[in-house]
């Protein structure tokens, strides 16, 4: 997933936005729930020492045990720095959310909580100009003994603000509005904005808080807080090059932990990463002392590994009906199964650089030919019996801004698609494929190695063929990792976006790609000035109602251009044994509260 984080399904940039009422796992997860759970898992969505009323989170104090606890996920870890365009995936966040501390913690209900293990407060200390002050707890340390303090916040701002071109950040949303960032002392970080920004709690999360002291040591820069966007270009280049290029894969000496765990090993060939307790962690010390996160690109193989006792937790954002059936059948082995809607959606992006897809008639006909209900019914009913196609790109069902924008645009049938094409001068060729000006309507759908995606493309191929559209299947295991997605080397991309509960994180996906990071996740070269303006106004709004109105305007304008087809809100699917509770958080995965897991067998 790419993160907006997006989902590999998914690649997305960790950016801020409105705190909306989330739809991920907040209700109806009992044994008879439509989400297919075999036991009541609702309580597992809340941290053991969480104080929702106060808006704070800290790890609960539980006994420690050696482990290891082995966790299966869909795709492997690839980078410590997850916020560059070629690294930004959910599967990195699933690991580093326990390795890198940030200002907030999202619980299983997607509540945005102050990380009170490392912060005392994050307060708006002035409204004119809009100013947010972060008070860092004293004594917080990296696993190598260096202090975790204001320098790390300053580096995050410098790198993600878009004010220094040498830092190749995947998203600058929110950070670019901070005109001034300063450390008034080691424990106090003050940010002054050019405009009020209601989503400030989504900034400086665990995805962006990288070790400033390591960058200083490796580049020879004595104090990163003295470096500004107008500093000597050579200094900025040294800092930006290191930040962008050197925190990939795993190198122990330059990749310490500031959270409950640190990475101690990474086997790229086996796609396995090992986490062990951070000896300098300031919070509760319990839970497993060792966790191994292992990739299974075949979800059915992941379920079989759980069945055979090779893993303790199967945590998939790539739900599969056969795998779900296998895991639900393991209750006699003490396995608990859960499923919940995520803030993640599967979709098809159409590349505007493709000469066929650059034509509105072609995009519209493709939408009309594709019956999304057939896809959800055939592939996901076993996982979530009540699943239906998603009809919005910016909002999920249950959120205040959700509207059905695609129900009348998709699944209209082959005849409707043919009519649309013929009205624009396309003619049916002797091979049964439409052509125009000597060019056949032949496109390829590219995706990573995922069985459900492969099945999705097979269904699309059949539906499109009936409408005189040729679709080819391009399965590329490295599609989301190797930079191919981010550089637009495809006709149609099938993947998922994993969204935080902040809508401003959607802005880089749909705004026109330009300078200063603008449109940095707009991999399909889509551009509409009305959309750019609506998204900009939404991010600058000072109240939720106004922001929702602007986001809805952008949403509707996007739908009329047919650039992206939402397929469904992807249900998570997880199962575990030997632990008291595991809940797959929509954005941060199953490990979000691993430090408070208790061993039961």
Secondary structure as UniProt FT lines:
FT   STRAND          2..3
FT   STRAND          5..7
FT   TURN            8..9
FT   STRAND          10..12
FT   TURN            31..32
FT   TURN            34..35
FT   HELIX           42..45
FT   TURN            48..49
FT   TURN            52..55
FT   STRAND          56..57
FT   STRAND          64..73
FT   TURN            85..87
FT   HELIX           90..96
FT   TURN            97..99
FT   STRAND          104..106
FT   TURN            108..109
FT   STRAND          112..115
FT   TURN            116..118
FT   STRAND          119..127
FT   TURN            128..129
FT   STRAND          130..136
FT   TURN            138..139
FT   TURN            143..144
FT   HELIX           150..160
FT   TURN            165..166
FT   TURN            173..174
FT   HELIX           175..177
FT   STRAND          178..185
FT   TURN            186..187
FT   STRAND          188..193
FT   TURN            198..199
FT   HELIX           200..202
FT   TURN            206..208
FT   HELIX           212..219
FT   HELIX           224..226
FT   TURN            229..230
FT   HELIX           233..245
FT   HELIX           252..254
FT   STRAND          261..267
FT   TURN            268..271
FT   STRAND          272..277
FT   TURN            279..280
FT   STRAND          287..295
FT   HELIX           299..307
FT   TURN            308..309
FT   STRAND          313..316
FT   HELIX           321..328
FT   TURN            329..330
FT   HELIX           331..333
FT   STRAND          336..350
FT   TURN            352..353
FT   TURN            355..358
FT   HELIX           360..369
FT   HELIX           372..380
FT   TURN            381..383
FT   TURN            385..386
FT   TURN            397..398
FT   TURN            400..401
FT   TURN            407..409
FT   HELIX           414..423
FT   TURN            424..425
FT   STRAND          427..428
FT   TURN            430..431
FT   STRAND          434..436
FT   TURN            437..438
FT   STRAND          439..440
FT   STRAND          442..447
FT   HELIX           451..466
FT   TURN            467..468
FT   STRAND          470..475
FT   TURN            477..481
FT   TURN            484..488
FT   STRAND          492..498
FT   HELIX           503..506
FT   HELIX           507..510
FT   TURN            516..521
FT   TURN            523..524
FT   HELIX           529..540
FT   HELIX           544..561
FT   STRAND          564..576
FT   TURN            586..588
FT   HELIX           590..596
//
